[in-house]
Amino acid sequence: MVLRHESAIISNRRQSPIPLPGFGSGYHVWILPVITQPVMKRKLALSYIGLVGVPLATLLVILPLGRSLSPPSPRAESWPFPVLPTNLGSQGAALGISNLALLVCQIALIILLSRAVGSLAEKIHQPRVIGEVLAGILLGPSLLGWLAPGVSAFLFPPSGFAVLNGLSQLGLMLFMFMVGLELNVKELRHQGPIAILISHASMAAPMALGAGLALYLYPRLSDAAVSFTGFALFMGAAMSVTAFPVLARILGERNLAQTRMGTMAIACAAIDDVTGWCVLAFIAAHVRAADSSVRIWTTVAGLALFLAVMFWGVRRLLVGIERAYLEHGELSDNRKAIVLLLLLLSALSTEALGLHPLFGAFVAGAVMPRNRDFVAYLMEKLQSLTVLLLLPLFFAYTGLRTSIGRVAGAEMWGLCLLIVATAVIGKLAGTGLAARMGGMPWRESLALGVLMNTRGLMELVVLNIGLDLGVISPALFSMMVVMAISTTMMAPPLLHWLCPRRS
């Protein structure tokens, strides 16, 4: 196949042009049986080598260079505002408030503020998730802890973080199960090699740039407990994330979901999700293996066995649950419980392998039957509880761990801007060039890059994993949260500029 613009049609040929999904309206595929299909395959192969292979080779060069770097002297990371005594029970007894009542007050306040700020975000044409993230930050040390430290310390004492963290992690497991459940493998196959090229290029370029940035950040924002290899790999993975749910929401709001660019964006984001979680699982295994006696190859072998059991064993057993739904139009409570138990056991399996429970939850969703009505039924049962109650708790927990006050001074803000610029350039360059090489016009290529630059909730999940593993410091965590919010907020106005008619 050869790509030709309409203005360059050879008049001698009588073949009819066939639109190619994901390409611009002015581009068509011309069927030339003898020479064109090998030419197109060769072009895609060379593009893959240049846009994916070269950045990954650069990453392999960067990793040895950073091993000679020394991290900065250890600095005590203190809580950024004064706290009341952490004996919550005695405080509650003195004020007549029990631990349960305080937890209920926390949840009510979080839901109220997240809905209010989320609605305000929608009014200014931003995704609701941005408002919910900002609501969590407002409840943390960045605002409430700064304006009223006593009130903040009483409402959200450090001793109560374990409960919020447990509930938020449960919400994330349900959310990742839903992401895996919505993964449309047929759509990925339909888009073919061009979607794979664009997706992998959109990850390889920011990953290489993130690792390169780690050469500068490691001596300034890391510590001796973290190896440069783990730090650089995590920075690269964090830069390459795309928020599939946020991207889909933006496409729907901008009437782009059914366009060729929209279907290509969804396919690329889905491939990003699968590839990104595999990369993150490897990084988590590498970091945890450095602190334990378990070798990373043992984890890799266990992961391969786990995936084989899930995709070739458990997946076949789930056919009976799908058949029961198709016969009765619903699932019994016992069968719903089996689905939840599968989710939890899968999460526990990946945790035992030294990975993260969220990866297991994602795999559990990915192995579920693909019947459209069955998927919609499960989504309906899980979505309200997850989106309205549990995810806002995760945003609040993230906000309580984020202190904009840590990003103090011109040097720290300069580093923060450098992180944002690196993230944006990597996504736009990798996605835009790959889409252009695939035949899309420059405007649609850049618009696709803007969509892939949205990070939102998925970035926050990755950052919390990094902070839990000790790979990044609280100060760098706060900078990366700023990057996640700013790159997601860029998408609506830039899309309005690039695709004004659709908007």
C-alpha positions as CSV (number, residue, x, y, z in Angstrom):
1,M,0.0,0.0,0.0
2,V,1.2,3.5,-0.8
3,L,-0.2,6.6,0.8
4,R,-1.0,9.5,-1.6
5,H,-2.6,12.8,-0.9
6,E,-5.6,13.7,-3.1
7,S,-3.7,16.5,-4.9
8,A,-1.2,13.9,-6.1
9,I,-3.5,11.3,-7.7
10,I,-2.1,9.8,-10.8
11,S,-4.6,10.3,-13.5
12,N,-3.7,7.1,-15.4
13,R,-4.7,4.8,-12.6
14,R,-8.3,3.7,-12.3
15,Q,-8.2,2.2,-8.8
16,S,-10.6,3.7,-6.2
17,P,-9.2,5.3,-3.1
18,I,-10.0,3.5,0.2
19,P,-10.0,5.6,3.4
20,L,-7.7,4.3,6.1
21,P,-8.9,4.5,9.7
22,G,-7.0,7.0,11.7
23,F,-5.8,9.0,8.7
24,G,-6.8,12.5,7.8
25,S,-9.6,13.1,5.4
26,G,-7.2,14.0,2.6
27,Y,-5.3,10.7,2.7
28,H,-6.3,7.4,1.1
29,V,-4.8,4.0,0.5
30,W,-4.2,3.0,-3.1
31,I,-4.2,-0.7,-3.7
32,L,-1.2,-1.5,-5.9
33,P,-0.8,-5.2,-5.6
34,V,2.8,-5.6,-6.8
35,I,5.0,-3.2,-5.0
36,T,3.1,-1.0,-2.6
37,Q,2.3,-3.3,0.3
38,P,5.9,-4.2,0.9
39,V,6.8,-0.5,0.7
40,M,4.3,0.4,3.3
41,K,5.5,-2.4,5.6
42,R,9.1,-1.3,5.1
43,K,8.2,2.2,5.9
44,L,6.4,1.3,9.2
45,A,9.3,-1.0,10.2
46,L,11.9,1.8,9.6
47,S,9.7,4.2,11.5
48,Y,9.4,1.8,14.4
49,I,13.2,1.4,14.5
50,G,13.7,5.2,14.5
51,L,10.9,6.3,16.8
52,V,11.0,3.4,19.3
53,G,14.3,1.6,18.9
54,V,16.5,4.7,19.0
55,P,14.9,6.1,22.3
56,L,15.1,2.7,24.0
57,A,18.8,2.4,22.9
58,T,19.3,5.8,24.4
59,L,17.7,4.7,27.6
60,L,20.2,1.7,27.8
61,V,23.1,4.2,27.3
62,I,21.8,6.5,30.0
63,L,21.5,3.9,32.8
64,P,25.2,3.1,33.1
65,L,26.1,6.8,32.9
66,G,24.1,7.5,36.1
67,R,25.7,4.9,38.3
68,S,28.6,7.2,39.1
69,L,26.3,9.9,40.4
70,S,25.9,10.6,44.1
71,P,22.6,11.5,45.7
72,P,22.3,14.6,47.9
73,S,22.9,14.5,51.6
74,P,20.0,13.1,53.6
75,R,17.4,15.7,54.5
76,A,14.7,15.1,57.1
77,E,11.3,15.2,55.5
78,S,9.1,16.7,58.1
79,W,5.3,17.1,58.1
80,P,4.8,20.6,56.6
81,F,2.5,22.0,59.2
82,P,2.1,21.6,63.0
83,V,0.0,18.6,64.1
84,L,-1.9,17.9,67.2
85,P,-1.1,14.8,69.2
86,T,-1.6,11.7,67.2
87,N,-3.6,9.9,69.9
88,L,-6.9,10.2,68.1
89,G,-8.8,8.2,70.7
90,S,-8.0,10.7,73.5
91,Q,-8.8,13.7,71.3
92,G,-12.1,12.2,70.2
93,A,-13.0,11.4,73.8
94,A,-12.2,14.9,74.9
95,L,-14.5,16.4,72.2
96,G,-17.1,13.7,72.3
97,I,-16.2,12.4,68.8
98,S,-15.5,8.7,68.2
99,N,-13.1,7.4,65.6
100,L,-16.0,6.2,63.5
101,A,-17.7,9.6,63.6
102,L,-14.5,11.3,62.6
103,L,-14.1,8.9,59.7
104,V,-17.7,9.5,58.6
105,C,-17.0,13.3,58.7
106,Q,-13.9,12.8,56.6
107,I,-15.7,10.9,54.0
108,A,-18.6,13.3,53.9
109,L,-16.3,16.3,53.6
110,I,-14.3,14.6,50.8
111,I,-17.4,13.7,48.8
112,L,-18.9,17.1,49.2
113,L,-15.8,19.0,48.1
114,S,-14.9,16.7,45.3
115,R,-18.4,17.0,43.8
116,A,-18.4,20.8,44.1
117,V,-14.9,21.3,42.7
118,G,-15.5,18.7,40.0
119,S,-18.7,20.6,38.9
120,L,-16.7,23.8,38.7
121,A,-14.0,22.1,36.6
122,E,-16.7,21.0,34.1
123,K,-18.0,24.5,33.9
124,I,-14.6,25.7,32.6
125,H,-14.4,22.8,30.2
126,Q,-12.0,20.7,32.2
127,P,-12.4,17.0,33.0
128,R,-14.2,16.4,36.3
129,V,-11.3,14.3,37.5
130,I,-9.1,17.5,37.6
131,G,-11.6,19.1,40.0
132,E,-11.6,16.0,42.2
133,V,-7.8,15.9,42.3
134,L,-7.7,19.6,43.2
135,A,-10.3,19.0,45.9
136,G,-7.9,16.5,47.4
137,I,-5.0,18.9,47.3
138,L,-7.2,21.7,48.9
139,L,-7.8,19.4,51.9
140,G,-4.1,18.7,52.3
141,P,-1.2,20.8,53.6
142,S,-1.1,22.9,50.4
143,L,-4.2,24.9,51.6
144,L,-6.1,23.7,54.6
145,G,-3.0,22.7,56.4
146,W,-1.5,26.1,55.6
147,L,-4.6,28.2,56.5
148,A,-5.8,26.2,59.5
149,P,-3.2,23.7,60.7
150,G,-5.0,22.8,63.8
151,V,-8.3,22.0,62.0
152,S,-6.4,20.1,59.4
153,A,-4.5,18.0,61.9
154,F,-7.7,17.1,63.8
155,L,-9.7,16.2,60.7
156,F,-6.9,14.3,59.0
157,P,-4.4,13.2,61.7
158,P,-1.5,11.0,60.4
159,S,-2.7,8.2,62.6
160,G,-5.9,8.0,60.5
161,F,-4.1,7.8,57.2
162,A,-4.1,4.0,57.3
163,V,-7.9,3.8,57.1
164,L,-8.1,6.3,54.2
165,N,-5.2,4.5,52.4
166,G,-6.9,1.1,52.8
167,L,-10.2,2.4,51.4
168,S,-8.5,4.3,48.6
169,Q,-6.5,1.2,47.6
170,L,-9.7,-0.8,47.5
171,G,-11.2,1.8,45.2
172,L,-8.1,1.7,42.9
173,M,-8.3,-2.1,42.6
174,L,-11.9,-1.8,41.5
175,F,-11.0,1.0,39.1
176,M,-8.1,-1.0,37.6
177,F,-10.4,-3.9,37.3
178,M,-12.8,-1.7,35.3
179,V,-10.0,-0.4,33.1
180,G,-9.1,-4.0,32.2
181,L,-12.7,-4.9,31.7
182,E,-13.1,-2.1,29.2
183,L,-10.0,-3.1,27.2
184,N,-11.2,-3.8,23.7
185,V,-8.8,-6.3,22.2
186,K,-10.7,-6.4,18.9
187,E,-10.3,-2.6,18.5
188,L,-6.5,-3.0,19.0
189,R,-6.4,-5.7,16.3
190,H,-8.5,-3.6,14.0
191,Q,-6.2,-0.6,14.2
192,G,-3.2,-2.8,13.5
193,P,0.5,-1.9,13.3
194,I,0.0,1.9,12.9
195,A,-1.6,2.0,16.4
196,I,1.2,0.0,17.8
197,L,3.8,2.3,16.2
198,I,2.1,5.4,17.6
199,S,1.5,4.0,21.0
200,H,5.0,2.6,21.5
201,A,6.6,5.8,20.1
202,S,4.4,7.9,22.5
203,M,6.0,5.9,25.4
204,A,9.6,5.4,24.2
205,A,10.3,9.1,23.6
206,P,9.1,10.4,27.0
207,M,10.7,7.4,28.7
208,A,14.1,8.2,27.2
209,L,13.7,11.9,28.1
210,G,12.6,11.1,31.6
211,A,15.6,8.9,32.1
212,G,17.8,11.6,30.7
213,L,16.2,14.1,33.1
214,A,17.0,11.7,36.0
215,L,20.7,12.4,35.4
216,Y,20.0,16.0,36.5
217,L,17.4,15.2,39.2
218,Y,19.1,12.3,40.9
219,P,21.9,14.3,42.6
220,R,19.4,16.9,43.7
221,L,16.1,15.2,44.7
222,S,17.0,11.5,45.5
223,D,18.8,9.8,48.3
224,A,21.3,6.9,48.8
225,A,18.5,4.4,49.5
226,V,17.4,4.5,45.8
227,S,19.6,3.3,43.0
228,F,20.0,5.4,39.9
229,T,18.7,2.6,37.8
230,G,15.4,2.3,39.8
231,F,15.1,6.1,39.9
232,A,15.7,6.6,36.2
233,L,13.4,3.8,35.1
234,F,10.6,5.1,37.3
235,M,11.0,8.7,36.0
236,G,10.8,7.3,32.5
237,A,7.7,5.3,33.2
238,A,6.0,8.2,35.0
239,M,6.6,10.4,32.0
240,S,5.2,7.9,29.5
241,V,1.8,7.4,31.2
242,T,-1.5,8.2,29.4
243,A,-4.8,8.3,31.3
244,F,-7.1,6.1,29.2
245,P,-10.4,7.0,31.1
246,V,-9.7,10.7,31.0
247,L,-8.8,10.6,27.3
248,A,-12.0,8.7,26.5
249,R,-14.0,11.3,28.6
250,I,-12.4,14.2,26.7
251,L,-13.1,12.6,23.3
252,G,-16.8,12.2,24.2
253,E,-17.2,15.8,25.4
254,R,-15.5,17.1,22.3
255,N,-17.5,14.9,19.9
256,L,-14.3,13.2,18.7
257,A,-15.0,9.7,19.9
258,Q,-16.4,8.4,16.6
259,T,-13.8,10.1,14.4
260,R,-10.9,8.2,12.9
261,M,-8.5,10.2,15.2
262,G,-10.7,9.4,18.2
263,T,-10.7,5.6,17.5
264,M,-6.9,5.7,16.9
265,A,-6.4,7.6,20.2
266,I,-8.5,5.1,22.2
267,A,-6.6,2.2,20.6
268,C,-3.2,3.8,21.4
269,A,-4.2,4.6,24.9
270,A,-5.3,1.1,25.5
271,I,-2.0,-0.3,24.2
272,D,-0.3,2.3,26.5
273,D,-2.2,1.0,29.4
274,V,-1.1,-2.6,28.8
275,T,2.5,-1.7,28.0
276,G,2.8,0.8,30.8
277,W,1.6,-1.6,33.5
278,C,4.0,-4.3,32.3
279,V,6.8,-1.7,32.5
280,L,5.7,-0.6,35.9
281,A,5.5,-4.2,37.1
282,F,9.1,-4.8,36.0
283,I,10.3,-1.6,37.8
284,A,8.4,-2.5,41.0
285,A,10.0,-6.0,40.9
286,H,13.4,-4.5,40.3
287,V,13.1,-2.0,43.2
288,R,11.7,-4.6,45.6
289,A,14.3,-7.2,44.6
290,A,17.1,-4.8,45.6
291,D,15.6,-4.9,49.2
292,S,14.9,-8.6,49.5
293,S,16.4,-12.0,48.9
294,V,14.1,-12.7,46.0
295,R,15.8,-12.5,42.6
296,I,14.1,-10.5,39.8
297,W,14.1,-13.5,37.5
298,T,12.1,-15.4,40.1
299,T,9.5,-12.7,40.0
300,V,9.5,-12.7,36.2
301,A,9.0,-16.4,36.1
302,G,6.2,-16.2,38.6
303,L,4.6,-13.5,36.6
304,A,4.7,-15.5,33.4
305,L,3.1,-18.5,35.3
306,F,0.4,-16.2,36.8
307,L,-0.5,-14.7,33.3
308,A,-0.6,-18.2,31.8
309,V,-3.0,-19.4,34.5
310,M,-5.2,-16.3,34.2
311,F,-5.4,-16.2,30.4
312,W,-5.5,-19.9,29.6
313,G,-7.1,-21.3,32.7
314,V,-9.3,-18.8,34.6
315,R,-10.5,-17.1,31.4
316,R,-12.1,-20.4,30.3
317,L,-13.7,-21.0,33.6
318,L,-15.4,-17.5,33.4
319,V,-17.3,-18.6,30.3
320,G,-19.8,-20.2,32.6
321,I,-20.5,-16.9,34.4
322,E,-21.0,-15.2,31.0
323,R,-23.4,-18.0,29.9
324,A,-25.4,-17.6,33.1
325,Y,-25.7,-13.8,32.5
326,L,-26.9,-14.4,28.9
327,E,-29.5,-16.9,30.0
328,H,-31.0,-14.8,32.9
329,G,-30.0,-11.2,32.0
330,E,-28.2,-10.8,35.4
331,L,-25.9,-12.5,37.8
332,S,-26.8,-14.1,41.1
333,D,-25.1,-12.7,44.2
334,N,-23.0,-15.8,44.4
335,R,-21.6,-15.3,40.9
336,K,-21.0,-11.6,41.7
337,A,-19.1,-12.7,44.7
338,I,-17.0,-15.0,42.6
339,V,-16.0,-12.1,40.3
340,L,-15.0,-10.0,43.4
341,L,-13.0,-12.9,44.8
342,L,-11.2,-13.3,41.5
343,L,-10.3,-9.6,41.6
344,L,-8.9,-9.9,45.2
345,L,-7.1,-13.2,44.6
346,S,-5.5,-11.8,41.5
347,A,-4.4,-8.7,43.4
348,L,-2.9,-10.8,46.2
349,S,-1.1,-13.0,43.7
350,T,0.8,-10.0,42.1
351,E,1.5,-8.6,45.6
352,A,3.0,-11.9,46.6
353,L,5.2,-11.9,43.4
354,G,6.7,-8.6,44.6
355,L,4.7,-6.5,42.1
356,H,1.7,-4.4,43.0
357,P,-1.9,-5.4,43.7
358,L,-3.2,-3.0,41.1
359,F,-1.5,-5.0,38.4
360,G,-3.4,-8.1,39.4
361,A,-6.7,-6.2,39.5
362,F,-6.0,-5.0,35.9
363,V,-5.3,-8.5,34.7
364,A,-8.5,-9.8,36.4
365,G,-10.5,-7.3,34.4
366,A,-8.6,-8.1,31.2
367,V,-9.5,-11.8,31.4
368,M,-13.2,-11.3,31.9
369,P,-15.6,-12.3,29.0
370,R,-15.8,-9.6,26.2
371,N,-19.6,-9.7,25.6
372,R,-20.7,-6.1,25.4
373,D,-23.8,-6.4,27.5
374,F,-22.0,-8.5,30.1
375,V,-19.2,-5.8,30.4
376,A,-21.8,-3.0,30.6
377,Y,-23.6,-4.9,33.4
378,L,-20.5,-5.3,35.5
379,M,-19.5,-1.7,34.9
380,E,-23.0,-0.5,36.0
381,K,-22.7,-2.6,39.3
382,L,-19.2,-1.2,40.1
383,Q,-19.1,2.3,38.7
384,S,-21.2,4.3,41.2
385,L,-19.5,2.9,44.3
386,T,-16.0,3.3,42.8
387,V,-16.4,6.8,41.2
388,L,-18.6,8.5,43.8
389,L,-17.1,7.1,47.0
390,L,-13.8,5.3,46.8
391,L,-11.9,7.3,44.1
392,P,-12.5,10.7,45.9
393,L,-10.9,9.1,48.9
394,F,-7.8,8.3,46.8
395,F,-7.7,11.9,45.6
396,A,-7.9,13.1,49.2
397,Y,-5.2,10.7,50.3
398,T,-3.0,11.9,47.4
399,G,-3.7,15.5,48.3
400,L,-2.7,14.9,51.9
401,R,0.6,13.6,50.7
402,T,1.1,16.6,48.3
403,S,2.6,19.8,49.7
404,I,3.1,22.6,47.2
405,G,5.1,24.3,50.0
406,R,7.9,21.8,49.4
407,V,8.3,23.3,45.9
408,A,9.8,26.5,47.4
409,G,12.2,28.9,45.8
410,A,13.2,29.7,42.2
411,E,15.4,26.5,41.9
412,M,12.6,24.1,43.0
413,W,10.0,25.8,40.7
414,G,12.6,25.7,37.9
415,L,12.9,22.0,38.4
416,C,9.2,21.6,38.4
417,L,8.8,23.5,35.1
418,L,11.6,21.4,33.6
419,I,9.7,18.2,34.6
420,V,6.5,19.6,33.0
421,A,8.3,20.6,29.8
422,T,10.1,17.2,29.5
423,A,6.8,15.4,29.9
424,V,5.0,17.5,27.3
425,I,7.8,17.5,24.7
426,G,8.2,13.7,25.0
427,K,4.6,13.0,24.4
428,L,4.0,15.5,21.6
429,A,7.2,14.6,19.8
430,G,6.8,10.9,20.1
431,T,3.1,10.7,19.2
432,G,3.2,13.5,16.6
433,L,6.1,12.2,14.6
434,A,4.8,8.6,14.7
435,A,1.3,9.7,13.6
436,R,2.8,11.8,10.8
437,M,4.9,8.9,9.6
438,G,1.7,6.8,9.6
439,G,0.1,9.2,7.2
440,M,-2.0,11.6,9.4
441,P,-1.8,15.3,8.7
442,W,0.2,17.5,11.1
443,R,-2.9,19.0,12.8
444,E,-4.4,15.6,13.6
445,S,-1.0,14.3,14.6
446,L,-0.5,17.1,17.1
447,A,-4.1,16.7,18.3
448,L,-3.4,13.0,18.9
449,G,-0.2,14.0,20.8
450,V,-2.3,16.4,23.0
451,L,-4.7,13.5,23.8
452,M,-1.9,11.1,24.7
453,N,-0.4,13.8,26.9
454,T,-3.3,13.6,29.3
455,R,-2.2,11.8,32.5
456,G,-4.8,12.4,35.1
457,L,-5.7,9.6,37.5
458,M,-3.3,7.0,36.0
459,E,-0.4,9.3,36.7
460,L,-1.5,9.7,40.3
461,V,-1.7,6.0,40.7
462,V,1.9,5.6,39.4
463,L,3.2,8.4,41.6
464,N,1.7,6.9,44.7
465,I,3.3,3.6,43.9
466,G,6.6,5.3,43.5
467,L,6.2,7.1,46.8
468,D,5.2,3.9,48.6
469,L,8.2,2.1,47.2
470,G,10.5,5.0,48.3
471,V,11.7,5.6,44.7
472,I,10.8,9.3,44.8
473,S,10.9,11.8,47.6
474,P,7.9,13.8,48.9
475,A,9.2,16.9,47.2
476,L,9.6,15.2,43.8
477,F,6.1,13.6,44.4
478,S,4.6,17.1,44.7
479,M,6.3,18.3,41.5
480,M,5.1,15.3,39.6
481,V,1.5,15.8,40.8
482,V,1.8,19.4,39.5
483,M,2.9,17.9,36.2
484,A,0.0,15.4,36.1
485,I,-2.5,18.2,36.7
486,S,-1.0,20.7,34.3
487,T,-0.6,18.3,31.4
488,T,-4.2,17.1,31.7
489,M,-5.5,20.6,31.9
490,M,-3.7,21.5,28.7
491,A,-5.8,19.0,26.6
492,P,-9.2,20.8,26.3
493,P,-7.9,24.2,25.2
494,L,-5.3,22.8,22.9
495,L,-7.9,20.5,21.3
496,H,-10.3,23.4,20.9
497,W,-7.5,25.2,19.0
498,L,-6.5,22.2,16.9
499,C,-10.0,20.9,16.2
500,P,-12.3,23.9,16.5
501,R,-15.1,22.6,14.3
502,R,-15.5,19.4,16.4
503,S,-15.4,21.3,19.6
